[in-house]
């Protein structure tokens, strides 16, 4: 006998896992889980409770069903016991109260059997309804809702839960409320998403230093607490409810993207300060084993003045080895991920290309900084005769394109693929495990075109808003910013910042148009209702990615979370090892090819 309502499965899982955590708290099951494993249990529990809470209708019911509402009440009465639901007690009790009123509204016959319409929730050989079961669950829900809990009964999970900093939660929720994306969302829903993100932290922290060490980087890891919140808030906003596996993968990508930005500036950039073409050659050398397609014949990595086999003998070899090791781990993080290894060949090639373009773009940006600081005046960037529009369109050192390339592989691998999802959430897929190859993310020429255009526009949004929020910091750190382009001498908006905001809004509007076109193209190629449902689900998950990318841009306008290298943060001057003046020969050699590798 099976039940067709997901609320029934939720109820059983929450009851079982809550009792399991209570046994752990009491020492009945000692040393059974480490912090990361305990966090996975709490994430699953909290998501089940929160998603139940968010699914309640205005009339207090779930799906306007007596029996399904009873399942939800039995779930939420367990949520009252959980220590990590403490900050949602008011909302939980309110939801239970509304549900009880709805259940009481169902009439009963003189025999006590529910007279509400029968629901065919149960299946055996055929689907059937059971008035007796409906009444039994109604009675159980009412009895559970009326039970009074002592304070000690509401601490389940205390022995493994990572304490929530209430002040930090309040600060981050207020920050999100200031963004256009969340300004109209109820405060409690943001609070709930913060808690959900917080529960991911032990899993994230377990691997956050796997790619980059923290040497010579800002020791303030405030962003670690923010990143999970960005993904859970976007996932819950429209009740998309992306899987924990997908959310965790995206959190780790965000952490590594953030650290890569630090690393390329504070470690690789300084190590190769006087040999930027050498750094590009090193990037090429590291990425070569991962390559899945030939480089575009229209593109060279070093420019005409470079030497693709140049020697690094003039550099500190220990420093070079450190940079090489970090770059190799970075490449492996993306390109050895099971989602990329099992991706369609076109999507796998896209992932490689975006990793390459991202790293080379960082070097190109450093070269831009060298040129800017070699000028007699540093207000306007005139050394490179490139219009601002073309600079923005070719700017790949922001995290969006590389993340977009990864998501292109992750979505078809994980979304709508239960076998892979189960393997990935437990641990990374077992070595040698045979998993099905993913289908292509975008299966028509129109979809591919709209997706590429969408990637460019969302990248521009984050680039422009990042610069909008970091004008002062970039000036202090001598970094090229959008407002250094001479076009900003005249603005229709009245100021540099307002002009950037106007351009950002334009790019956001372009994103919305591109995504609407992508949706239409994707759904038109669905041959069956099942395939259409799968594509619809994948598009919804893509929307979570786009919302989160947009959110980072909105946050940067309000507060600059970009990492600062330690020497700049402490002294407000450039590092002594960085060249204050670069001879023309070095500047010329640093002028890398302006065109990133394109699809062949």
C-alpha positions in Angstrom: 0.0 0.0 0.0 1.4 3.4 -1.0 0.4 7.0 -0.6 0.5 9.4 -3.6 0.9 12.6 -1.5 4.4 13.9 -0.9 3.1 15.3 2.4 2.7 11.7 3.6 6.3 10.8 2.8 7.4 14.1 4.4 5.5 13.3 7.6 7.1 9.8 7.9 10.6 11.1 7.3 10.3 14.0 9.7 8.9 11.7 12.4 11.7 9.2 12.0 14.6 11.7 11.8 13.3 13.7 14.7 13.2 10.6 16.9 16.7 9.7 15.5 18.1 13.1 16.6 16.5 12.8 20.0 18.2 9.4 20.4 21.6 11.0 19.4 21.0 13.8 22.0 20.3 11.3 24.7 23.5 9.3 23.9 21.6 6.2 22.8 23.4 6.4 19.4 26.8 8.0 20.3 29.5 8.7 17.7 27.3 7.7 14.9 27.7 10.9 12.8 30.4 13.5 12.2 29.4 17.2 11.8 28.9 17.0 8.1 26.7 13.9 8.3 24.7 15.5 11.1 24.3 18.6 9.0 22.8 16.5 6.1 20.2 15.1 8.4 19.3 18.5 9.7 19.1 20.0 6.2 16.7 17.2 5.1 14.6 17.7 8.2 14.5 21.5 8.0 13.7 21.5 4.3 10.8 19.0 4.8 9.4 21.2 7.6 9.9 24.5 5.8 8.5 23.3 2.5 5.5 22.0 4.3 5.0 25.3 6.0 5.3 27.3 2.7 2.7 25.0 1.1 -0.2 26.0 3.3 -3.1 27.7 1.6 -4.9 30.8 2.8 -7.8 28.7 4.2 -5.3 26.9 6.4 -5.3 23.7 4.4 -2.9 21.8 2.2 -4.4 21.1 -1.2 -7.8 21.8 0.3 -7.7 18.3 1.7 -8.6 17.1 5.2 -6.3 14.1 5.1 -3.3 15.9 3.5 -3.7 18.8 6.0 -3.6 16.2 8.8 -0.2 14.9 7.4 1.1 18.5 7.4 0.0 19.1 10.9 1.7 16.0 12.1 4.9 17.2 10.3 4.8 20.7 11.9 4.1 19.3 15.4 7.4 17.5 15.0 9.1 20.7 13.8 8.2 22.3 17.1 10.6 19.9 18.8 13.6 20.8 16.7 16.2 23.2 18.2 17.1 24.7 14.8 13.4 25.6 14.2 13.4 27.8 17.4 13.4 31.0 15.3 10.3 29.9 13.5 8.1 28.9 16.4 5.6 31.7 16.0 5.1 30.8 12.3 4.8 27.1 13.0 2.2 27.6 15.8 0.2 30.0 13.6 0.2 27.5 10.7 -0.9 24.7 13.0 -3.7 26.8 14.4 -5.0 27.7 10.9 -4.9 24.0 9.9 -6.7 22.9 13.1 -9.5 25.4 12.2 -9.7 23.9 8.7 -9.9 20.3 10.0 -12.6 21.3 12.5 -14.5 22.7 9.6 -14.9 19.1 8.2 -18.2 17.6 9.3 -18.5 14.1 10.7 -21.3 11.6 10.6 -22.9 10.3 13.7 -20.6 7.3 13.5 -17.6 9.6 13.6 -16.6 8.9 10.0 -15.6 11.9 8.0 -18.2 13.2 5.5 -15.6 15.2 3.5 -15.2 14.2 -0.2 -13.1 11.0 -0.5 -9.6 11.4 -1.9 -7.9 8.6 -3.8 -4.6 9.0 -2.1 -3.8 5.3 -1.6 -2.7 2.8 -4.1 -2.3 -0.9 -4.1 -3.5 -2.7 -7.2 -5.7 0.3 -7.9 -6.1 3.7 -6.4 -8.6 4.0 -3.5 -9.9 6.3 -0.7 -10.3 5.3 2.9 -12.7 7.4 5.0 -11.5 5.5 8.1 -7.9 6.5 7.4 -8.9 10.1 6.8 -10.6 10.3 10.1 -7.8 8.5 11.9 -5.3 11.1 10.6 -7.6 14.0 11.4 -7.9 12.8 15.0 -4.1 12.2 15.3 -3.4 15.7 13.9 -5.8 17.4 16.4 -4.4 15.4 19.3 -0.8 16.2 18.4 -1.6 19.9 17.8 -3.2 20.1 21.2 -0.3 18.6 23.1 1.7 21.0 25.3 5.5 20.8 25.0 7.9 21.7 27.8 10.9 23.8 27.0 13.2 20.7 27.2 11.0 19.0 24.6 11.9 21.7 22.0 15.7 21.1 21.9 15.9 18.1 19.6 19.2 18.2 17.7 21.0 20.5 20.2 23.9 18.2 20.5 24.9 18.5 16.8 23.3 21.7 15.7 25.6 24.6 14.8 24.5 27.6 16.9 22.7 30.3 14.9 24.0 33.9 15.5 20.8 35.8 15.9 22.4 39.2 15.3 24.1 38.0 12.1 20.8 36.5 10.9 19.1 39.8 11.5 21.8 41.7 9.6 21.7 39.4 6.6 17.9 39.3 6.4 17.8 43.1 6.5 20.4 43.2 3.8 18.3 40.9 1.6 15.2 42.9 2.3 16.9 46.0 0.7 17.4 44.2 -2.6 14.7 44.4 -5.4 14.6 40.6 -5.5 13.4 40.2 -1.9 11.9 43.5 -1.0 8.3 42.2 -1.0 9.0 38.8 0.6 7.8 38.3 4.1 10.6 38.7 6.7 10.0 35.2 8.2 10.6 33.5 4.9 14.0 35.1 4.6 14.7 34.2 8.2 13.8 30.6 7.3 16.1 30.6 4.3 18.9 31.9 6.4 18.5 29.1 8.8 18.4 26.5 6.0 21.6 28.0 4.6 23.2 28.0 8.0 22.5 24.3 8.3 24.6 23.7 5.2 27.7 25.4 6.7 29.3 22.3 8.3 29.1 20.5 4.9 30.5 23.6 3.1 33.3 24.1 5.7 34.4 20.5 5.4 35.7 21.2 1.8 36.0 25.0 1.6 39.8 24.9 1.6 40.2 21.9 -0.8 41.1 24.1 -3.7 42.8 27.3 -2.4 44.8 27.8 0.8 44.3 31.0 2.7 47.9 32.2 2.4 48.2 35.9 1.7 44.4 36.2 1.5 41.9 38.0 3.6 41.3 35.9 6.7 37.8 37.4 7.2 35.4 34.6 5.9 32.2 36.6 6.3 31.2 35.6 2.8 31.1 31.9 3.9 28.0 32.6 6.0 26.4 34.6 3.2 26.8 32.3 0.3 24.5 29.4 1.4 21.8 32.0 2.2 21.9 33.4 -1.3 21.1 30.0 -2.8 18.5 28.9 -0.3 16.7 32.2 -0.5 16.5 32.1 -4.3 15.4 28.4 -4.2 12.6 29.1 -1.7 11.5 32.5 -3.1 9.2 31.0 -5.9 8.9 27.6 -4.1 11.2 26.0 -6.7 12.8 24.0 -4.0 16.0 22.9 -5.7 17.4 19.6 -4.4 19.9 19.7 -1.6 22.5 18.2 -3.9 22.1 21.0 -6.4 22.1 23.6 -3.7 25.3 22.2 -2.2 27.1 22.0 -5.5 26.2 25.7 -6.2 27.3 26.8 -2.8 30.7 25.2 -3.3 31.1 26.7 -6.8 30.4 30.1 -5.2 33.0 29.6 -2.5 35.6 28.5 -5.0 34.7 31.4 -7.4 35.2 33.8 -4.6 38.5 32.3 -3.5 39.7 32.2 -7.1 39.2 35.9 -7.4 41.3 36.4 -4.2 44.0 33.9 -5.4 44.5 35.4 -8.9 45.0 38.8 -7.3 46.8 38.1 -4.1 48.9 35.1 -5.1 49.2 34.4 -8.8 49.0 38.1 -9.8 51.9 39.0 -7.5 54.0 36.0 -8.3 53.8 36.8 -12.0 53.6 40.6 -11.6 56.4 41.1 -14.2 55.6 38.1 -16.4 51.9 38.1 -17.1 52.3 36.1 -20.4 54.1 33.5 -18.3 51.0 33.2 -16.1 48.8 32.7 -19.2 51.2 30.0 -20.4 51.0 28.3 -17.1 47.2 28.4 -17.3 47.3 26.8 -20.7 49.7 24.1 -19.5 47.4 23.2 -16.5 44.3 23.1 -18.6 45.7 21.1 -21.5 45.0 17.7 -19.9 41.4 18.6 -19.4 40.8 19.9 -22.9 37.9 18.3 -24.8 38.2 20.3 -28.1 40.9 22.2 -30.0 41.4 25.8 -29.2 39.8 28.2 -31.7 42.2 28.9 -34.6 41.2 32.6 -34.3 42.6 32.8 -30.8 46.1 32.7 -29.3 46.7 32.7 -25.6 49.7 35.0 -25.4 49.3 37.4 -28.2 51.8 38.1 -31.0 54.5 39.1 -28.6 54.2 36.0 -26.5 56.1 32.7 -26.6 54.0 29.6 -26.0 57.0 27.6 -24.8 58.5 30.4 -22.7 60.6 29.4 -19.7 59.6 30.2 -16.2 63.2 30.0 -14.9 63.3 33.6 -13.9 60.5 33.1 -11.5 60.6 31.8 -7.9 60.0 28.1 -8.6 58.4 27.5 -5.2 55.9 30.2 -6.0 55.3 28.9 -9.5 54.8 25.4 -8.1 52.2 26.7 -5.6 50.4 28.6 -8.3 50.4 25.6 -10.6 49.1 23.3 -7.8 46.2 25.7 -7.0 45.3 26.1 -10.7 45.3 22.4 -11.2 43.0 21.9 -8.2 40.8 24.7 -9.5 40.6 23.1 -13.0 39.9 19.7 -11.4 37.2 21.1 -9.2 35.2 22.1 -12.2 36.3 19.8 -15.0 36.6 16.5 -13.0 33.2 17.0 -11.4 31.0 14.0 -12.2 28.4 16.4 -13.7 31.1 17.6 -16.2 32.6 14.2 -16.9 29.1 12.8 -17.7 28.0 15.8 -19.6 27.1 15.9 -23.3 30.3 16.7 -25.3 29.1 20.2 -26.3 28.4 21.1 -22.7 31.7 19.6 -21.5 33.5 21.7 -24.1 31.6 24.8 -22.9 32.7 24.1 -19.3 36.4 23.8 -20.4 36.2 27.0 -22.4 34.6 29.0 -19.6 37.3 27.8 -17.1 40.0 28.9 -19.6 38.4 32.3 -20.4 37.8 33.0 -16.7 41.5 32.5 -15.7 42.9 34.3 -18.7 40.4 37.2 -18.2 41.9 37.6 -14.7 45.3 38.0 -16.2 43.9 40.4 -18.8 42.3 42.5 -16.0 45.7 42.6 -14.2 47.2 43.9 -17.5 44.5 46.5 -17.6 45.5 47.6 -14.1 49.1 47.8 -15.1 48.2 50.0 -18.0 46.0 52.2 -15.9 48.7 52.7 -13.3 51.3 53.4 -15.9 49.4 56.5 -17.2 50.3 60.0 -16.1 46.7 60.4 -14.9 44.7 57.5 -13.5 41.2 58.9 -13.6 40.5 57.9 -17.3 41.6 54.6 -18.8 43.0 55.7 -22.2 45.9 53.4 -22.7 43.8 50.7 -24.4 41.6 52.1 -27.2 38.5 50.0 -26.5 35.0 51.4 -26.0 33.4 50.7 -22.7 30.7 48.6 -24.3 33.2 46.2 -25.9 35.1 45.9 -22.7 32.0 44.9 -20.7 31.0 42.4 -23.5 34.4 40.7 -23.4 34.8 40.7 -19.6 34.9 37.2 -18.3 36.8 37.6 -14.9 33.4 37.8 -13.2 32.2 34.5 -11.9 29.0 34.3 -14.0 30.3 32.7 -17.2 32.3 30.0 -15.5 29.4 29.2 -13.2 27.0 29.2 -16.2 29.2 26.7 -18.0 29.2 24.5 -14.9 25.4 24.7 -14.4 25.0 23.8 -18.1 26.5 20.4 -17.1 25.0 20.2 -13.7 21.3 20.7 -14.5 20.8 17.8 -17.0 23.0 15.6 -14.8 21.2 16.2 -11.6 17.7 17.7 -12.2 15.2 15.0 -13.2 17.8 12.2 -12.6 17.0 10.6 -9.2 19.7 7.9 -9.5 22.5 10.5 -9.9 21.0 12.8 -7.3 21.0 10.1 -4.7 24.6 9.2 -5.5 25.8 12.8 -5.3 24.1 13.8 -2.1 25.5 10.9 -0.2 29.1 11.4 -1.3 30.7 12.1 -4.6 29.8 9.3 -7.1 31.8 6.2 -6.3 34.9 5.7 -8.4 34.2 3.5 -11.4 30.4 3.8 -11.0 28.6 3.7 -14.3 26.1 6.6 -14.6 24.1 7.5 -17.6 25.4 10.3 -19.9 23.5 13.5 -19.6 21.6 14.9 -22.5 22.5 18.3 -23.9 21.3 21.2 -21.8 20.1 23.1 -24.9 18.8 21.0 -27.8 18.1 23.4 -30.6 20.0 26.2 -32.3 17.6 28.7 -30.9 18.0 27.5 -27.4 21.8 27.6 -27.6 21.7 31.1 -29.1 19.4 32.4 -26.4 21.4 30.7 -23.7 24.6 32.2 -24.8 22.9 35.6 -25.0 21.5 35.1 -21.5 24.9 34.2 -20.1 26.4 37.4 -21.6 23.6 39.6 -20.2 23.6 38.2 -16.7 27.4 38.5 -16.7 27.1 42.1 -17.6 24.6 42.7 -14.8 27.0 41.3 -12.2 30.0 43.1 -13.7 28.2 46.5 -13.8 26.7 46.2 -10.3 30.0 44.9 -8.9 31.7 48.0 -10.2 28.9 50.2 -8.9 29.4 49.0 -5.4 33.2 49.0 -5.5 34.1 52.4 -6.9 35.9 53.6 -3.8 37.6 50.2 -3.1 38.9 49.9 -6.7 40.3 53.4 -6.5 42.1 52.6 -3.3 43.5 49.3 -4.7 44.3 50.8 -8.1 42.0 48.4 -9.9 40.3 49.3 -13.2 36.6 50.1 -12.7 33.9 50.8 -15.3 33.9 54.4 -14.3 37.5 54.8 -15.4 36.4 54.6 -19.1 36.3 58.1 -20.7 32.6 57.7 -21.8 31.7 58.3 -18.1 32.8 61.9 -18.4 29.2 62.6 -19.7 26.3 60.8 -18.1 22.5 61.3 -18.7 21.8 60.1 -15.2 23.9 62.8 -13.4 26.6 60.6 -11.8 28.8 57.6 -12.4 27.0 55.5 -10.0 23.5 56.3 -11.4 24.8 55.7 -14.9 26.0 52.3 -13.9 22.7 51.5 -12.2 20.8 52.5 -15.4 23.1 50.2 -17.5 22.6 47.4 -15.0 18.8 47.8 -15.3 19.0 47.6 -19.0 21.1 44.4 -18.9 18.6 42.9 -16.4 15.8 43.7 -18.8 17.7 41.9 -21.6 18.2 38.9 -19.3 14.4 38.6 -18.8 13.8 38.8 -22.6 16.5 36.2 -23.3 15.2 33.8 -20.6 11.6 34.1 -21.9 12.9 33.2 -25.4 14.9 30.3 -24.0 11.8 29.0 -22.2 9.8 29.0 -25.4 12.5 27.3 -27.5 13.1 24.6 -24.9 9.5 23.7 -24.4 8.8 23.6 -28.1 11.1 20.6 -28.6 9.4 18.5 -25.9 7.8 15.6 -27.6 5.8 14.2 -24.6 4.2 15.6 -21.5 6.8 13.9 -19.4 9.6 15.5 -21.3 7.9 18.9 -21.1 7.6 18.5 -17.3 11.3 17.6 -17.1 12.3 20.7 -19.1 9.9 22.9 -17.1 11.6 21.7 -13.9 15.1 22.3 -15.4 14.1 25.8 -16.5 12.8 26.5 -13.0 16.1 25.5 -11.5 17.9 27.7 -14.1 15.8 30.6 -12.8 17.2 29.9 -9.3 20.7 30.3 -10.7 19.7 33.5 -12.6 18.1 35.0 -9.5 21.1 34.2 -7.4 23.5 35.7 -9.9 21.3 38.8 -10.0 21.1 38.9 -6.2 24.9 39.1 -5.9 24.9 42.1 -8.2 22.1 43.7 -6.1 24.0 43.0 -2.9 27.2 44.6 -4.2 25.4 47.8 -4.8 24.4 47.9 -1.1 27.5 46.3 0.4 30.9 45.4 -1.1 31.7 41.8 -0.2 34.6 41.5 -2.7 37.7 40.2 -1.0 40.6 42.5 -0.5 44.2 41.2 -0.5 45.7 41.4 3.0 48.4 44.0 2.1 45.8 46.3 0.6 43.3 45.9 3.4 45.9 46.6 6.1 47.8 49.5 4.5 45.5 50.9 1.8 48.5 50.9 -0.6 49.6 48.5 -3.3 52.0 45.7 -2.4 55.7 46.5 -2.6 56.2 43.5 -4.8 53.7 44.8 -7.4 55.2 47.0 -10.1 54.2 50.7 -9.5 55.5 51.4 -13.0 55.7 49.0 -15.8 58.2 49.5 -18.7 56.5 49.8 -22.1 57.9 46.4 -23.1 56.2 44.7 -20.2 52.9 46.5 -20.9 53.1 45.5 -24.6 53.8 41.9 -23.6 50.9 42.0 -21.3 48.5 43.0 -24.0 46.9 39.6 -24.4 44.6 38.7 -27.2 41.4 40.5 -26.6 39.1 37.7 -27.9 38.2 34.8 -25.6 38.0 31.3 -27.0 34.7 30.8 -28.7 32.8 27.7 -29.7 34.1 26.0 -32.8 
